Amino acid sequence: MAGADVRRLQPDDFLGLQVRRVVLTGNHLKDALSDDVFSRLGNHLTSLMLGACAIRTLPSRLVLDLVHLKVLHLWNNHISVVPNSFFVANSELRELSLWGNRLHTIHNSTLFGLVQLRVLDLDRNRITTLEHGALHHISDSLEVLRLSDNHISALSDLLFTDLRQLRILTLASNRLRFIDARTFIGLRRLQTLCIANNRVQFLADGAFQHLTKLRTLDLSNNRLERVWAGTFVGLNSLTSVDLSRNRLSLLPEATFSQSPVLRRLILEDNWLTTLGRPVIQHYILTIKSFTYLLT
């Protein structure tokens, strides 16, 4: 029923159906959803697609009867609030997509019940705050967390500490100004971290020291002026790092001394004038805007 100009739904519309997947993407449902509109599908439904449906308000019991739901798409709507304990009955949900909405805060109760969630996409919202403990409910299962293109200006200490299974974390296009040494504690399985397009001026020594499995780090388009030998300590598995479009004027020779498998280093559009041989001999570099390159 995608793009079928559906404007209203009633519970009886699904009477007698035993379907696993309902796709309503691109309809104009707005506020036409009721608490029990999908209740007759509860014994069978595993995927519900409600992207781009102009939904403004989520009925508090909309998915309460969908106890076998594994995939829920609510992207590109106008949702500003997820009701408290909205997912309390959705313990089998694996993928939740809420990108392109108007969420401001992820509360402690927002994700309650999602004990098997693996993918959470919150890109392109207006999020300024993730309350302390907001991610605790999904700590044992979450593998992918997308928070890019929001309004986050700071990350509280130990916010991600319980996300023991997390492999991908994107924080691009926010308003971050610094990365503390305690920000990423606990993310021992993280492989990809993107903090591009922020306002980061300062990276604490040891900011990434707990990310021993990290392979890809993107810090492009920030305001970094200096990095030190201790900035990237602990990144033993790092293979690619992007530091392009910053304000770096110096890259110490020991900067990546603890990253023996690093092969790709992107440095274009910085203020660098010199690089010594120890910095470049092991890496494939992407370098532009140089005054002088010492080899």
Helices and strands as residue ranges (DSSP letters): G 11-14, E 21-23, G 39-41, E 47-49, E 71-73, E 95-97, E 105-106, E 119-121, E 129-130, G 136-138, E 144-146, E 168-170, E 178-179, E 192-194, E 202-203, E 216-218, E 240-242, E 264-266, H 277-280, E 284-286
